[in-house]
Amino acid sequence: MQYTIRNIPDYLDATLRDAAWREGKSLNETAVAALVRGAGLAERERVKRDLSDIAGTWQEDPAFDNAIAEQQKIDEAMWR
């Protein structure tokens, strides 16, 4: 997501730029981190999405296998 924020006070700009320089990060990274902290989200664990809820649930399906096999066929007449 991209934001445009206007009318940043000089003192805030200087503080963010100083922090970015000290931490060796971009101004954008530093500003996003400040927004996260300011919104009270710094302590909240981010929800991570993985595939553990569906891993290992594949079931063999002959109809699916046949459909895939049909897609793999080459029609030689179309390639002349």
C-alpha positions as CSV (number, residue, x, y, z in Angstrom):
1,M,0.0,0.0,0.0
2,Q,1.3,3.4,-0.8
3,Y,0.4,6.7,1.1
4,T,1.2,10.3,0.5
5,I,1.4,12.3,3.7
6,R,1.6,16.0,3.6
7,N,2.4,18.8,6.1
8,I,5.0,16.8,8.1
9,P,6.3,19.1,10.8
10,D,10.0,20.0,10.4
11,Y,10.8,18.5,13.9
12,L,9.2,15.2,12.9
13,D,11.0,15.1,9.6
14,A,14.4,15.8,11.3
15,T,13.7,13.1,13.9
16,L,12.7,10.5,11.3
17,R,15.7,11.3,9.1
18,D,18.1,11.1,12.1
19,A,16.7,7.8,13.2
20,A,16.9,6.4,9.6
21,W,20.5,7.5,9.4
22,R,21.4,6.0,12.8
23,E,19.7,2.7,12.1
24,G,21.0,2.5,8.6
25,K,17.5,2.2,7.2
26,S,15.5,4.0,4.6
27,L,13.4,7.0,5.6
28,N,10.4,4.9,4.4
29,E,11.2,1.9,6.6
30,T,11.7,4.3,9.6
31,A,8.4,6.1,9.0
32,V,6.5,2.9,8.6
33,A,8.0,1.6,11.9
34,A,7.0,4.8,13.6
35,L,3.4,4.5,12.3
36,V,3.3,0.9,13.5
37,R,4.4,2.0,17.0
38,G,2.1,5.0,17.0
39,A,-0.9,2.8,16.1
40,G,-0.1,0.6,19.0
41,L,0.7,-2.4,16.8
42,A,4.4,-2.9,17.7
43,E,3.7,-5.3,20.5
44,R,1.0,-7.2,18.6
45,E,2.2,-10.3,16.9
46,R,1.6,-10.3,13.2
47,V,-0.6,-13.0,11.9
48,K,1.4,-15.2,9.6
49,R,-0.3,-17.2,6.9
50,D,1.2,-20.5,5.9
51,L,-0.2,-23.6,4.3
52,S,-0.1,-25.9,7.4
53,D,-3.9,-26.1,7.5
54,I,-4.0,-27.7,4.0
55,A,-0.6,-29.5,3.9
56,G,-1.0,-33.2,3.5
57,T,-4.6,-33.1,2.6
58,W,-4.3,-33.9,-1.1
59,Q,-6.5,-36.7,-2.2
60,E,-6.1,-38.7,-5.4
61,D,-8.8,-37.9,-7.9
62,P,-8.9,-39.9,-11.2
63,A,-11.2,-37.3,-12.9
64,F,-8.6,-34.6,-12.1
65,D,-5.8,-36.8,-13.3
66,N,-7.6,-37.4,-16.6
67,A,-8.3,-33.7,-17.1
68,I,-4.7,-32.9,-16.6
69,A,-3.6,-35.7,-19.0
70,E,-5.9,-34.3,-21.7
71,Q,-4.3,-30.9,-21.4
72,Q,-0.9,-32.5,-21.9
73,K,-1.8,-34.0,-25.3
74,I,-0.3,-32.3,-28.3
75,D,-2.5,-32.0,-31.4
76,E,0.1,-32.6,-34.2
77,A,-2.3,-31.3,-36.8
78,M,-2.3,-27.8,-35.2
79,W,1.5,-27.6,-35.5
80,R,1.8,-28.0,-39.2
